[in-house]
């Protein structure tokens, strides 16, 4: 049973679109997921690319996941830990901000030369109580379980589903998967997580016979056993996990259970107290005058 639907707010950035479903007016989180963006599919003009200048985060973890296929692209990630990672389909990039981190995301030069492509997801996970101020960290994980069942292939990005577990670090109980349904394919949705949602990001699919609207977040009833199906093929994201008992606040790129911690982070960024990003220290995104959620991506 679908208990709620959240339509995306679409931002047209000229070369590509970003569709945001969380946070929304009606709901802030699904499990630990407090921010959900879907971008693409898009192929940019020759020489163009994504350029997200260095910007800060606290008390959260970012998860970047790119889709394969004809629109498969790449993103170069740099952060203040000294990490340099080229994000490609099949590898999940998990950046834990904890007490504070700065990063940038840009299209690689070879992608720009042929027309940079973008198609994927970026999500934020709120860190649980007692872990918000942990040390920042980064990992890129490609050894992810692949579940195959007839006309279905599901990659477990985080957590445990269908009897298999991803090695990706989780700070709170989390489920996250990309499900690819071939024509006539179907798959049951695990009912163990406190909160769950699905998003159709390509093709078509139904959930217990109800058609899923593209790029809309469909919130599932707790404990309900449901089945995804597709007549002609589709790509669906499944996400969720444990419900948080303590409210989280979001302002720009900052998430915290403590508003004063966010105010401190705002002041620290304005005063240049966050660390710089090696290899990308010439530019940065200034603190906005009006509260808003994140710069793209």
Buried (B, 14 or more C-beta within 10 A) or exposed (E): EBEBBBEBEEEEEEBBBBBBBBBBEEBBBBBBBBBBBBBBBBBBEEEBBBEBBBBBBBBBBBBBBBBBEEBBBBBBBBBBBEBEBBBBBBBBBBBBBBBBBBBBBBBBEEBBEEBBBBBBBBBBBBBBEEBBBBEBBBBBBEEBBEBEEEBBBBBBBBBBBBEEEBEBEBBBBBBBBBBBBBEEBBBEBBEEBBBBBBBBBBBBBBBBEEEBEBBBBBBBEBEEEBEBBBEEBBBBBBBBBBBBEEEBBBBBBBBBBBEEBBEBBBEBBEEEEBBEBEEBBEEBBEBEEEEEBBEBB
